C-alpha cells in the first residue's frame, strides 16, 4: 500500500516544477526521487563559481559521448546535474525562451495541437517573475526570478557598439516580441544568488507538507501491471525498494536518464532491448532517438590590459567578495562575466536566426591569483558562438542492462553539410565583430583560432578540434503525431502504449528551440501539470495561431 498519488523521478527543471504545481492541491501526496544530493553548497549558490562546477564536473553525472566523428574523434563531456535542482543547479543561469516560430512549428508541422507559441506563452508568463513586471509577453509574479545581467566592464559596452557597426540591431528584450539582435543577457539570479528550480519551485512545494523528497535515490525500473505504470523500483543506501502510487509515474530525469530508464523497464526498441536481455513490454523504437544539442566554439583574444575581474580575483580580495555575496548577495561574485548576447543569421536569406553570440569577458580558467604564490592566468575575452538550429541527430542507447552503468551517448555533432557551413560562417562573423574599432582598446593577439587560420579548411579543423556542447540536449522521448513512428509521447506527454506514465522533461521536445532549454522545460512542466490534473489550459494569447497541418515529419522520422 502507498500513500503517494504521484511519483516524480528527477528533481531538475521539470520535476521541481511538477512538485510545486501538483502539490498545490493539499489532498495530493507526492514523492520526488533524486539520485543526487542536496544543493546547499556555496559553490552552487554563488553565480561566479559556476565555472568551478563545470571545470571539475561537480554535482554532475560525469557523462561523455562516444568518440564523435565530426569532432576529430573526441569524447565530448555532457554535463548533467546530479543534485536537487538538476542542471539548473550547475548551468550558466541564462534564461531564454526560443523563437515564436519554434513552437508554431511544433503545432503546425509536427501535429502537436496545443503547443503553438500562443498556447505556451501563458505558461512562460505563469512561471516567471521578470524584473520589469508583468506585460502581455512577460510574467511578473511567477516563482522563477529573471533579471538582466549588469556586469561592470567597459568591454561590454564596446562589444555592443561593435555589433552596431557590424550591422546588427539592438534588442533590449530577446524574450519579448523578437529574438533577433543584441542586448543584455537575462539570467535566473535572485538577490545575487543562483535561482534554480529547487529554490524557485521545490523548496516552496516541500514547505506545504505534502511533497516528500528522497535524495540519493536512483530509480532503476518503472513497475508495470496489466499495461499500467504502478510505481518504481529504487536503489537507495545499497538497498532496492519498490514504491507504488495511486495515479501516475512522472519521469523527469532528463534527456539521457529518462530514455535509459524506459529501456531498462522494457519500453523501447524491442530488438535493442533483447540484446541486453530485457523483455520488451512496449515496442517503441523512438526511445533514445532524435537526440539534438547546441554546439559552441569561440574566437578568443588576449586582453591588452587586465580587466576588472582579473583585479577582483586577487586572493586577498576575492575571499572577502565571496563572503559578501554569500551573506548579502552583492559584489563581483554575484554575477557572471557574460553580460551581452545576440541572435543573428549565418546567412541573410534565412528566415530566422540560427546563431547565438555571447561575450565572455573573462576566460573559463579564471581563478584566484596572488603574486608568485598563485600564478596569475592569462586574461582574455572571447566571443562565443552557439549553433542553435542543428540538423544533426544522435541517440542514447543502453550499454548494458545494469541500471548503474551509464548509457551510450552519440551526439553526431556536425554530421551534415548544413551544420558545418553554418558553424564555419559563425566563426567568420565572430571575427568580424571582434575586429570592429570599439574593440581595439581591449584587443591583444588572437589566441584562437589564431591569425593563421583563414581558409575554410583551417576554420573547419579548428571547430573539429575545439567545439563542445553548450549543454542543451533534448528530444530522446519526443512528443509527436500518432503517424510519426518515432514519437514516444502524445501531445499530453503520455507514453504511448502505457497508462499512468508520462515523460515531462527536455527529452519530450520534438525539436530543440533557438536558445537555452531551461526556461522551455519549465514551461513544459507548467503545462503538463494542467494536463495531469485534468484542468483546462490557460487562455491562449490573443493573436491566435495558424491551424494545425498534417505532420510533415512522419515520413522523415524513419531516417532521423
C-alpha positions in Angstrom: 0.0 0.0 0.0 1.2 3.5 -0.7 0.2 7.0 0.5 1.5 8.6 -2.7 -0.7 9.8 -5.5 2.2 10.7 -7.9 5.9 9.7 -8.1 8.2 12.2 -9.8 11.5 10.8 -10.9 14.1 13.5 -11.0 14.4 16.9 -9.2 15.5 19.1 -12.1 13.8 21.8 -14.1 10.7 19.8 -14.8 10.5 17.7 -11.6 10.7 20.6 -9.3 8.0 22.5 -11.3 5.7 19.5 -11.2 6.1 19.1 -7.5 5.1 22.7 -6.9 2.1 22.7 -9.2 0.7 19.3 -8.3 1.4 19.9 -4.6 -0.7 23.0 -4.6 -3.6 20.5 -4.0 -3.3 19.7 -0.3 -5.2 16.5 -0.9 -2.4 15.0 -3.0 0.6 13.2 -1.7 3.7 13.4 -3.9 7.1 11.7 -3.8 10.1 13.2 -5.6 13.1 10.9 -6.2 16.5 12.4 -6.9 19.7 10.4 -7.4 21.9 13.2 -6.3 22.3 15.1 -3.1 21.3 18.5 -1.6 22.1 21.8 -3.2 23.1 23.9 -0.3 26.8 24.3 -1.2 28.0 27.9 -1.7 29.7 26.7 -4.9 26.2 26.1 -6.3 24.6 29.2 -4.9 27.2 31.9 -5.8 26.9 32.8 -9.5 30.7 33.4 -10.1 31.7 29.9 -9.0 29.7 28.3 -11.8 33.0 27.9 -13.8 34.3 25.6 -11.0 31.3 23.4 -11.2 31.8 22.8 -14.9 35.6 22.6 -14.8 35.7 20.0 -12.0 32.4 18.2 -13.0 30.8 18.8 -9.6 27.3 17.7 -8.8 27.3 16.0 -12.2 26.6 12.5 -13.6 30.0 12.7 -15.4 28.7 11.7 -18.8 30.8 11.7 -22.0 29.7 10.9 -25.6 31.2 8.2 -27.6 34.1 9.3 -29.9 32.5 11.9 -32.2 33.5 11.6 -35.9 32.7 15.3 -36.6 34.9 16.4 -33.6 38.2 14.6 -34.5 37.1 11.5 -32.6 37.0 13.4 -29.3 34.7 12.2 -26.5 32.7 15.3 -25.6 31.7 16.0 -22.0 28.0 16.0 -21.4 27.4 17.6 -18.0 24.0 16.8 -16.5 23.1 17.9 -12.9 23.0 15.2 -10.3 21.7 17.3 -7.4 18.5 18.9 -6.3 17.6 21.4 -9.0 19.3 19.1 -11.6 21.0 21.1 -14.3 19.6 24.4 -13.1 22.0 24.0 -10.1 25.0 23.7 -12.4 24.2 25.7 -15.5 25.2 29.2 -16.6 21.8 30.6 -15.4 20.9 32.0 -18.9 17.2 32.5 -19.5 15.7 32.4 -23.0 12.5 31.0 -24.4 13.5 30.5 -28.0 11.6 31.8 -31.0 7.8 32.1 -31.5 8.3 30.1 -34.7 9.9 27.2 -32.8 6.6 26.4 -31.1 4.4 27.2 -34.0 6.5 24.6 -35.9 5.7 22.0 -33.2 2.0 22.7 -33.6 1.7 23.4 -37.3 4.1 21.0 -38.8 4.5 18.2 -36.2 0.8 17.8 -35.4 1.2 18.9 -31.7 -2.1 20.7 -31.1 -1.9 23.0 -28.1 1.8 23.7 -28.4 1.9 26.8 -30.6 3.5 29.9 -29.2 0.2 31.4 -28.3 -0.6 28.3 -26.4 2.6 28.1 -24.4 3.1 31.9 -23.8 0.7 31.9 -20.8 2.8 29.2 -19.2 6.0 31.1 -19.7 4.3 34.1 -18.1 3.0 32.0 -15.2 6.5 30.7 -14.5 8.5 33.9 -14.4 8.9 37.0 -12.3 10.5 39.4 -14.7 12.3 42.4 -13.2 10.2 44.9 -15.1 6.9 43.3 -14.0 4.0 41.8 -15.9 3.2 42.6 -19.5 1.5 41.0 -22.5 4.6 38.9 -23.1 6.3 38.7 -19.7 5.3 37.4 -16.3 5.6 39.4 -13.1 4.8 37.2 -10.2 5.9 33.6 -11.0 8.3 31.5 -9.0 11.3 31.9 -11.4 13.1 35.3 -10.9 14.6 36.6 -14.2 16.8 39.7 -14.3 19.1 41.4 -16.7 22.8 40.9 -16.0 24.6 44.2 -15.3 28.3 43.3 -15.5 30.6 46.3 -14.8 33.2 46.1 -17.5 33.8 48.7 -20.3 34.4 45.7 -22.7 30.6 45.0 -22.6 29.7 48.4 -24.0 32.5 48.2 -26.6 31.1 44.8 -27.7 27.6 46.2 -28.1 28.9 49.1 -30.1 30.9 46.7 -32.2 27.8 44.8 -33.1 26.1 48.1 -34.1 28.9 48.9 -36.5 28.8 45.3 -37.9 25.2 46.0 -38.9 23.2 44.1 -36.3 20.2 45.6 -34.4 19.9 46.1 -30.7 17.3 44.2 -28.7 16.6 45.1 -25.1 14.4 42.0 -24.5 15.0 38.9 -26.6 12.2 37.2 -24.7 9.8 39.8 -25.9 8.4 40.5 -29.4 11.6 39.4 -31.3 14.6 37.3 -30.6 16.9 38.9 -33.1 19.6 41.4 -32.2 22.0 42.2 -29.3 21.4 43.3 -25.8 21.9 42.4 -22.1 21.8 38.7 -21.1 18.9 37.6 -18.9 19.6 35.2 -16.1 17.9 33.3 -13.2 19.6 35.2 -10.4 17.8 36.5 -7.4 19.4 38.9 -4.9 22.8 37.9 -6.0 22.2 34.1 -5.7 21.6 31.4 -8.3 17.8 30.9 -8.5 17.5 27.3 -9.5 14.3 25.2 -9.9 15.0 23.8 -6.4 15.0 27.3 -5.0 12.0 28.6 -7.1 9.8 25.6 -7.0 10.9 22.6 -4.9 11.5 24.2 -1.5 8.2 26.1 -1.5 6.5 22.8 -2.5 8.1 20.8 0.3 7.2 23.6 2.8 3.5 22.9 2.2 3.9 19.5 3.8 2.5 17.1 1.2 5.6 16.8 -1.0 8.4 14.4 0.1 11.9 14.3 -1.4 14.3 11.4 -1.3 17.9 12.2 -2.3 20.5 9.5 -3.1 17.7 7.5 -4.7 18.5 6.0 -8.1 15.3 4.9 -9.9 16.1 1.6 -11.7 12.8 0.5 -13.2 9.2 1.5 -13.8 6.9 -1.1 -12.3 4.0 -2.1 -14.6 0.9 -4.2 -14.2 -1.6 -5.0 -16.9 -0.3 -2.2 -19.1 -0.2 0.4 -16.4 2.6 2.0 -14.5 2.0 1.4 -10.8 5.3 2.6 -9.3 9.1 2.4 -9.4 12.0 0.4 -8.1 14.6 2.5 -6.4 18.2 1.8 -5.3 18.9 3.8 -2.1 21.5 3.2 0.5 22.6 0.0 -1.2 19.1 -1.5 -0.9 16.3 -1.9 -3.5 12.9 -0.7 -2.7 9.6 -0.9 -4.6 7.3 2.1 -4.3 3.8 2.3 -5.7 1.5 5.2 -6.4 -2.2 5.6 -7.0 -2.3 7.9 -10.0 0.8 8.4 -12.3 4.5 7.9 -12.5 6.1 11.1 -14.0 9.6 10.7 -15.5 11.6 13.9 -15.3 15.1 12.5 -15.2 16.3 14.3 -18.4 17.3 13.6 -21.9 19.8 10.8 -21.0 18.4 9.2 -17.9 14.8 9.1 -18.9 15.2 7.1 -22.1 17.7 4.8 -20.2 15.1 4.2 -17.5 12.3 3.5 -20.1 14.6 0.9 -21.8 15.6 -0.7 -18.5 11.8 -1.0 -17.9 11.2 -2.8 -21.2 9.9 0.2 -23.1 11.9 0.9 -26.3 13.2 -0.7 -29.4 12.4 -4.4 -28.9 15.4 -5.6 -30.9 17.8 -3.5 -29.0 16.3 -4.5 -25.6 16.7 -8.2 -26.4 20.4 -7.6 -27.0 20.7 -6.7 -23.3 18.4 -9.5 -22.0 15.5 -7.2 -21.4 12.0 -8.4 -22.4 10.2 -5.7 -24.4 6.8 -4.8 -22.8 6.1 -1.9 -25.2 7.9 -1.7 -28.5 8.7 2.0 -29.0 11.6 2.4 -31.4 11.8 6.1 -30.9 13.0 5.8 -27.3 16.6 7.3 -27.2 16.4 8.5 -30.8 16.3 12.1 -32.1 19.0 13.5 -29.8 19.7 17.1 -30.6 22.0 19.7 -29.0 23.7 23.0 -29.5 27.5 23.2 -30.2 29.6 26.1 -29.2 33.1 27.3 -30.1 34.8 30.7 -29.6 37.1 33.2 -31.0 39.4 34.4 -28.2 41.7 37.3 -27.8 44.2 38.3 -25.1 43.1 41.4 -23.2 45.5 44.3 -23.8 45.3 45.2 -20.1 43.8 43.1 -17.3 40.1 43.5 -16.8 38.1 44.2 -13.7 37.5 40.5 -12.9 41.3 39.9 -13.0 41.8 42.6 -10.4 38.9 41.4 -8.3 40.3 37.8 -8.3 43.4 38.7 -6.4 43.3 36.2 -3.5 43.1 38.8 -0.7 40.1 40.5 -2.5 38.1 37.6 -3.8 37.8 35.9 -0.4 36.1 38.9 1.1 33.9 39.3 -2.0 32.7 35.7 -1.9 31.7 36.2 1.7 29.9 39.3 0.8 27.9 37.6 -1.9 27.1 34.6 0.3 25.9 36.8 3.1 24.3 39.8 1.3 24.0 38.9 -2.4 26.3 41.7 -3.5 29.8 42.0 -5.0 31.6 40.7 -8.1 30.8 37.1 -7.2 27.1 37.8 -7.5 27.4 38.0 -11.3 28.9 36.1 -14.2 31.2 37.8 -16.8 28.8 37.2 -19.7 26.6 40.2 -19.8 25.8 40.6 -23.6 24.2 38.3 -26.1 22.7 38.4 -29.5 20.9 36.2 -32.1 21.9 36.5 -35.8 21.6 34.7 -39.0 24.5 32.8 -40.5 23.3 33.8 -44.0 20.9 36.7 -44.8 18.5 34.6 -46.8 17.5 32.6 -43.7 14.0 33.3 -42.2 15.2 33.1 -38.6 18.5 33.5 -36.6 20.4 30.3 -36.3 23.4 31.6 -34.3 23.7 32.9 -30.8 26.7 35.0 -30.0 27.8 35.8 -26.4 30.5 37.9 -25.0 32.6 36.1 -22.3 34.6 38.9 -20.7 36.9 36.6 -18.8 38.4 33.1 -19.6 37.0 29.9 -18.2 40.2 29.2 -16.3 40.0 32.5 -14.4 40.8 31.9 -10.7 42.4 33.5 -7.6 46.0 34.6 -8.0 48.5 36.2 -5.7 52.0 37.2 -6.7 54.4 34.3 -7.0 52.4 32.1 -4.7 49.4 31.6 -7.1 50.4 32.2 -10.7 48.0 34.5 -12.5 46.1 33.3 -15.5 46.3 34.9 -18.9 43.5 37.4 -19.0 41.4 37.1 -22.2 38.0 37.5 -23.6 36.0 35.6 -26.2 33.0 35.8 -28.4 31.3 32.5 -28.1 29.2 31.2 -30.9 26.4 28.8 -30.5 24.8 27.0 -33.4 21.1 26.9 -32.4 19.4 25.3 -35.4 21.2 21.9 -35.9 20.2 19.3 -38.4 22.4 16.7 -36.8 20.8 14.0 -34.8 22.2 11.5 -32.3 21.0 8.8 -29.9 21.0 7.4 -26.4 21.2 3.6 -26.1 21.9 1.1 -23.4 25.4 0.0 -22.7 24.1 -2.9 -20.6 21.1 -4.0 -18.5 22.8 -2.7 -15.4 21.0 0.5 -14.2 24.1 1.8 -12.5 26.1 1.7 -15.8 26.0 4.9 -17.9 24.0 5.0 -21.2 25.8 5.2 -24.5 25.6 8.7 -25.9 26.2 9.5 -29.6 25.6 13.2 -30.4 26.8 13.0 -34.1 27.7 16.7 -33.9 28.3 18.5 -37.2 27.3 15.4 -39.2 25.6 17.4 -42.0 27.0 19.8 -44.6 24.5 22.4 -43.5 25.7 22.4 -39.9 29.3 22.6 -40.9 28.7 25.5 -43.2 26.8 27.4 -40.6 29.4 27.0 -37.9 32.2 28.0 -40.3 30.3 31.2 -41.1 29.7 31.7 -37.4 33.5 31.8 -36.8 33.8 34.4 -39.5 31.0 36.6 -38.1 32.6 36.5 -34.6 35.9 37.5 -36.0 34.3 40.4 -37.9 32.6 41.7 -34.8 35.8 41.3 -32.8 37.8 43.4 -35.4 35.4 46.4 -35.2 37.0 49.7 -33.9 35.3 49.8 -30.5 37.1 46.5 -29.6 40.6 47.9 -30.4 41.5 49.2 -27.0 40.9 45.8 -25.4 42.2 43.6 -28.2 45.5 41.8 -27.9 46.6 38.9 -30.1 44.1 36.5 -31.3 44.6 33.3 -29.3 42.0 31.1 -31.0 41.8 30.1 -33.7 44.8 32.3 -34.4 45.5 34.7 -37.3 46.9 31.9 -39.4 43.6 30.2 -39.6 41.9 31.9 -42.6 40.8 29.2 -45.1 37.6 27.1 -44.9 39.8 24.1 -44.2 41.6 25.9 -41.3 38.4 27.0 -39.7 36.8 23.6 -40.1 39.8 22.0 -38.4 39.7 24.5 -35.6 36.0 23.7 -35.0 36.5 20.0 -35.0 39.4 20.4 -32.6 37.7 22.7 -30.1 33.9 22.8 -30.3 31.9 21.4 -27.4 28.3 21.1 -26.3 26.5 24.1 -24.7 24.5 21.5 -22.6 21.1 21.9 -24.3 20.4 18.2 -25.2 16.7 17.4 -26.0 14.5 15.1 -28.0 15.1 11.5 -26.9 11.5 10.8 -26.0 9.8 13.2 -28.3 6.2 14.2 -28.4 4.7 13.6 -31.9 1.7 12.8 -34.0 0.5 9.2 -33.9 1.7 8.8 -37.5 5.3 9.5 -36.5 6.9 6.1 -35.9 9.5 7.6 -33.6 7.1 9.6 -31.4 7.3 8.2 -27.9 4.7 10.6 -26.4 1.4 12.1 -27.4 0.7 15.9 -27.1 -0.1 15.5 -23.4 3.3 13.8 -22.8 1.8 10.4 -22.1 4.0 7.4 -23.1 2.3 5.6 -25.9 1.1 2.1 -25.0 1.4 2.6 -21.2 -1.3 4.0 -18.9 -0.3 6.1 -15.9 3.1 7.1 -17.3 4.3 10.4 -18.7 7.7 11.9 -19.6 8.0 15.6 -18.6 11.4 16.9 -19.3 13.6 18.0 -22.2 13.6 14.6 -23.8 9.9 15.3 -24.7 10.9 18.2 -27.0 10.4 17.2 -30.7 12.8 20.0 -31.9 15.4 22.0 -30.0 14.5 25.6 -29.6 16.7 28.6 -30.5 18.2 29.2 -27.2 18.9 27.7 -23.7 16.5 25.0 -22.7 15.8 25.6 -19.0 13.0 28.1 -19.5 11.2 26.0 -22.1 11.4 22.8 -20.0 9.9 24.7 -17.0 7.2 25.9 -19.3 6.5 22.4 -20.5 6.2 21.2 -16.9 3.9 24.0 -16.1 1.7 23.0 -19.0 2.0 19.3 -18.2 0.7 19.9 -14.6 -2.6 21.1 -16.0 -2.8 18.0 -18.3 -2.1 15.7 -15.3 -4.7 17.4 -13.1 -7.3 17.5 -15.9 -7.5 21.2 -15.8 -8.3 23.3 -18.9 -5.3 25.0 -20.4 -4.6 28.6 -19.6 -6.2 31.1 -22.0 -4.3 31.5 -25.2 -2.5 34.6 -26.3 -4.9 36.9 -28.2 -3.1 36.8 -31.5 -4.2 33.2 -32.4 -2.1 30.7 -34.3 -2.4 29.1 -37.7 -4.5 25.9 -37.7 -2.6 22.6 -37.5 -1.5 21.0 -40.7 -0.8 17.3 -41.5 2.6 16.5 -39.9 5.4 16.6 -42.4 7.8 14.6 -40.3 6.1 11.2 -40.3 7.9 10.1 -43.4 11.2 11.8 -42.4 11.2 10.3 -38.9 12.4 6.9 -40.0 15.8 8.4 -41.0 16.0 10.9 -38.1 
